[in-house]
Amino acid sequence: MNVDETTFAMETNTIPELSENQVRVQVITVEIMPCYRIFVEVDAFDPKVPLGEVMRASGIGRVLESKSPNFVQGELVAGMLGA
Protein backbone atom coordinates (compact mmCIF):
# COMPACT_ATOMS: atom_id res chain seq x y z
CA MET A 1 0.00 0.00 0.00
CA ASN A 2 1.42 3.38 -1.02
CA VAL A 3 0.64 6.48 0.98
CA ASP A 4 -0.11 9.60 -1.07
CA GLU A 5 -2.59 12.52 -1.08
CA THR A 6 -5.48 10.13 -1.86
CA THR A 7 -4.83 8.18 1.37
CA PHE A 8 -6.29 10.92 3.58
CA ALA A 9 -9.62 12.73 3.68
CA MET A 10 -11.05 15.65 5.65
CA GLU A 11 -14.45 15.02 7.23
CA THR A 12 -16.85 17.29 9.09
CA ASN A 13 -19.24 15.69 11.58
CA THR A 14 -21.79 16.86 14.12
CA ILE A 15 -20.65 16.18 17.68
CA PRO A 16 -23.47 14.72 19.79
CA GLU A 17 -24.31 15.88 23.32
CA LEU A 18 -22.64 13.88 26.09
CA SER A 19 -24.60 11.24 27.94
CA GLU A 20 -24.20 10.37 31.60
CA ASN A 21 -20.63 9.20 32.44
CA GLN A 22 -19.19 10.33 29.09
CA VAL A 23 -16.21 12.63 28.59
CA ARG A 24 -15.20 14.77 25.60
CA VAL A 25 -11.42 14.91 25.14
CA GLN A 26 -9.35 17.13 22.84
CA VAL A 27 -6.43 15.03 21.65
CA ILE A 28 -3.14 16.88 22.09
CA THR A 29 -0.72 14.21 20.93
CA VAL A 30 -0.84 10.60 19.77
CA GLU A 31 1.82 7.96 19.39
CA ILE A 32 2.62 7.13 15.76
CA MET A 33 4.58 3.92 15.23
CA PRO A 34 5.69 1.88 12.19
CA CYS A 35 3.79 -1.16 13.48
CA TYR A 36 0.49 0.61 12.72
CA ARG A 37 0.95 -0.50 9.12
CA ILE A 38 0.74 -4.09 10.36
CA PHE A 39 -2.46 -3.28 12.28
CA VAL A 40 -4.30 -2.60 8.98
CA GLU A 41 -2.94 -5.69 7.25
CA VAL A 42 -2.90 -8.52 9.82
CA ASP A 43 -5.14 -9.90 12.57
CA ALA A 44 -2.53 -10.11 15.33
CA PHE A 45 -3.20 -9.81 19.08
CA ASP A 46 -6.14 -7.51 18.17
CA PRO A 47 -8.38 -7.57 15.07
CA LYS A 48 -6.95 -5.57 12.16
CA VAL A 49 -8.12 -1.98 11.79
CA PRO A 50 -10.32 -1.53 8.69
CA LEU A 51 -9.20 1.20 6.32
CA GLY A 52 -11.03 4.43 7.12
CA GLU A 53 -11.44 3.61 10.83
CA VAL A 54 -9.66 5.27 13.75
CA MET A 55 -6.25 3.69 14.39
CA ARG A 56 -5.60 2.34 17.89
CA ALA A 57 -3.05 4.71 19.38
CA SER A 58 -2.15 5.88 22.84
CA GLY A 59 -2.19 9.59 23.43
CA ILE A 60 -2.58 12.55 25.74
CA GLY A 61 -5.59 14.83 25.77
CA ARG A 62 -7.43 17.50 27.75
CA VAL A 63 -10.98 17.03 29.07
CA LEU A 64 -13.16 19.63 27.33
CA GLU A 65 -16.45 18.53 28.87
CA SER A 66 -17.36 15.89 31.43
CA LYS A 67 -20.53 14.21 32.63
CA SER A 68 -18.48 11.76 34.69
CA PRO A 69 -17.64 12.11 38.38
CA ASN A 70 -14.18 10.70 37.57
CA PHE A 71 -13.01 13.51 35.25
CA VAL A 72 -13.09 17.31 35.49
CA GLN A 73 -12.94 19.90 32.73
CA GLY A 74 -9.35 20.97 31.96
CA GLU A 75 -7.78 17.79 33.33
CA LEU A 76 -5.05 16.05 31.31
CA VAL A 77 -5.72 12.38 30.52
CA ALA A 78 -3.80 9.59 28.81
CA GLY A 79 -5.10 6.46 27.15
CA MET A 80 -6.07 4.85 23.85
CA LEU A 81 -7.26 8.04 22.14
CA GLY A 82 -6.81 6.94 18.53
CA ALA A 83 -5.06 8.49 15.58
VENWO-V977934 format. One record per residue. N is the residue number from 0. PSI is psi in radians with two decimals (999 if undefined). OMEGA is omega in whole degrees, 0 to 359 (none if undefined). NEAR is the number of other ideal C-beta (glycine too) atoms within 8 Angstrom. Layout:
BEGIN
n=[N,N]
psi=[PSI,PSI]
omega=[OMEGA,OMEGA]
near=[NEAR,NEAR]
END
This chain:
BEGIN
n=[0,1,2,3,4,5,6,7,8,9,10,11,12,13,14,15,16,17,18,19,20,21,22,23,24,25,26,27,28,29,30,31,32,33,34,35,36,37,38,39,40,41,42,43,44,45,46,47,48,49,50,51,52,53,54,55,56,57,58,59,60,61,62,63,64,65,66,67,68,69,70,71,72,73,74,75,76,77,78,79,80,81,82]
psi=[2.19,2.46,2.15,-2.95,-0.34,-0.10,-0.47,2.70,2.58,2.27,2.57,2.23,2.71,2.31,2.12,2.79,2.61,2.52,3.01,2.35,0.25,2.74,2.42,2.19,2.32,2.06,2.22,-0.78,2.56,2.68,2.24,2.12,2.64,-0.50,-0.24,-0.51,-0.67,-0.64,-0.45,-0.14,-0.44,2.41,1.87,-2.14,-0.33,2.76,2.60,2.69,2.08,2.52,2.37,-0.19,2.90,2.28,2.38,2.18,2.38,2.64,-3.13,2.42,3.02,2.33,2.06,-0.59,2.47,2.34,0.53,2.42,-0.19,-0.19,2.47,2.65,2.36,-0.25,2.50,2.42,2.75,2.56,-2.89,1.58,-0.26,2.79,999]
omega=[176,178,177,184,179,181,187,178,175,179,174,181,173,180,182,174,178,172,178,178,175,181,174,185,171,180,179,180,175,179,176,185,179,183,179,177,178,183,179,184,190,167,181,178,173,176,180,182,179,177,181,179,178,179,173,179,176,182,177,180,179,179,178,184,182,169,179,176,184,183,178,180,179,182,173,180,176,179,178,185,178,180,none]
near=[5,4,4,5,4,4,6,5,3,4,4,3,4,3,4,4,3,9,6,4,5,8,11,10,10,7,10,8,6,10,8,6,6,4,6,11,8,8,13,11,7,6,5,7,2,7,4,10,10,6,5,3,6,6,10,9,13,8,15,9,12,10,15,7,8,10,9,8,2,3,8,6,7,5,8,8,11,7,6,7,12,10,11]
END
